Amino acid sequence: MERIVMSGRFFYKYRGIIALPAFLLLLYFSKPESRQVLSHILIICGLLIRFWASGYIGEKARTKELKAEYRISNGPYGILRHPLYIGNFFLVSGTVLLYNPPLWFKIIIIAIFLIEYTIIIIAEETHLKRIPVRRLKFSFRNVKSEIQTFLVMAVIYLIYLWVLRRI
């Protein structure tokens, strides 16, 4: 179990960097189509879930280490244990569908995401079970931490439009 926790801390620290090679491979295998309604819906849902959760947790979600001082028990955290990760799942799934790689590659990307985030969640849970619970209020000031997510998704869409034009 200790190895899983150590791996989870590693994945947590480098989760943004780990996504880059996967995206570059996704770009290489892409065959985007202009009619991707489901992908847009998934991406919008992912962004909305992340914005909602960020209104409670704020920039604490952007740290490189698992060091929360308390566990949030209301808002999206009262419904889902890890709403930011659910939002990420929607973003990744939507992006994979948007770029439309072969089915085998879609399965690999989603499987890697699920394995990586399962390991992160296990590591995070070992920390969260030892800290106090708090109820927080939603704050639009906290949502500013999601500007980075919005910018990443904007770049992903711009690359998608560029690739679509070249086909």
N, C-alpha and C positions, 0 to 999 in steps of 0.2 A: 504494500500500500504506500509505503514511503517513496518508492520509485515513481509511482503514479503522481503523487503530490509534487515531487521535484520536477517531473516532466510537465505537469500542469502549470507550475510557476514559470518554467521556461517558455511554454507556449503562450502564457498570459503576457509575459514580458515582450515577446517578439511576434505577437499575433498580427500586427499590421505589416511587418516585413514578410512574414510567411505567406501572406496573401498575394504578394507581388509576382512571384514565379508562377503561381497558379493562374493569375490573370493573364500573364504573358502567354502561357500555354493555351488558355481559353481563346485568346486573340488569334493565335496561330491556327487553331482548329475551327475557327468560327465560320459559319455560313449564315449570317443574319438575314432575316426577312423583314419587310416593312410592317407586316401585320403580326404584332406580338402583344396582343391585348393582355393576356395573362401575365406576361413578364412585367408590364407596366403596373398592373394592379399589385403584384407581389412587391415591387420596389416601393410603390407609394405606401403600402401597408407597413413595410419594414421601416421606412422613414418616419411614419406617424408613430409607430410603437417606440422607436428610439427617441423621438422628440418628447413623447409623453413621459417615458421613463427618465430621461435626462432632466426634465422639469423637477424631479424629486432628487436625483442623485448628483447631478451637475458634473463638475470637472473631476470628481472622485473616480469616475469611470475611466478617465484617461490616464491613470497612473500606470507605471510599469511594474508595480509590485502589488501583491495582495495584502493590503494593510488597512482595510476598512475599520473604522472605530465603532460602528454600529450597523445593525441590519435594519433596513427599511421595511415596514410592515403594512403600508397603505399605498393607495394609488395603484399603479400597475404591479407593484411589488406585493400587494395584497391579493392579487389574482394569479400572477405568475411569479415563480421564484427568481427567474433570470430573464426579465423582459428585454434587456438589451441584447442578449444572445438570441432570443426569439426574433427580434428585429433584424439582427445580422443574418439569421437563417433565411428570412424573407428576402433580404437584399441579395444574398448570394444566389438563392434559387432564382430570383427574378433576373439577375445578371446572366446566369448560365442560360436561362431560356431566351433572353434577349439576343445573346450571341449565337445561339443555336448550333453548338458543336455536335459531333456524332453522339449517339445515345451512350455508348460505352464511356465517353469522356464526361458526359453529364453525371453518370453514376459515380465515377471516380471522384470528381470534384465534390459532390454532395457527401460521399462517404468520408473523404478526408476532412471536410468541415465537421461532420458529426463526431468523428473520432477525436479531432483536435479539441472541440468545445466540450465534449464529454469529459475529457481529461482535465481541462481547465475547470469545469464545474466541480469535479471531485476535489481538486486542490482548493478551490474557493470554499466549498462546503466545510472542509476541515477547519478553515479559519472562521467562517461565519457562525458555526455552532458554538463558538467560545466567546462571542461578543454580545452586548446587550441589544435589545430591539428598540427602535424608535419610530414614531409616527412623524412624518414631515409634511410640510405644505408644498404644493406645486409652486414653482417660481419661474417666471419667464427668463430671469437672469441666468438661471441654471441651463436653459436651453441653448445658450450661446456656445456651450461646449460641443454642440452638434454641428456647428458650422463646418468643421473638418469633414464629417460624414457627408454633408450636403455637397461640399466641394469635390470629394472623391467621386460621388455619384454623378456630378456634373461632368467630370472628366471622362468617366465611363460612358456616359451618353454621347459626349462629343466624339470620342473614339468610335463608338458604334455608328454614329452618323457618317463619319469619315469612311469607315469600312463599307458601309451600305452604299455610299456613292461610288466606290471603286468597283463594286460588283456589277 
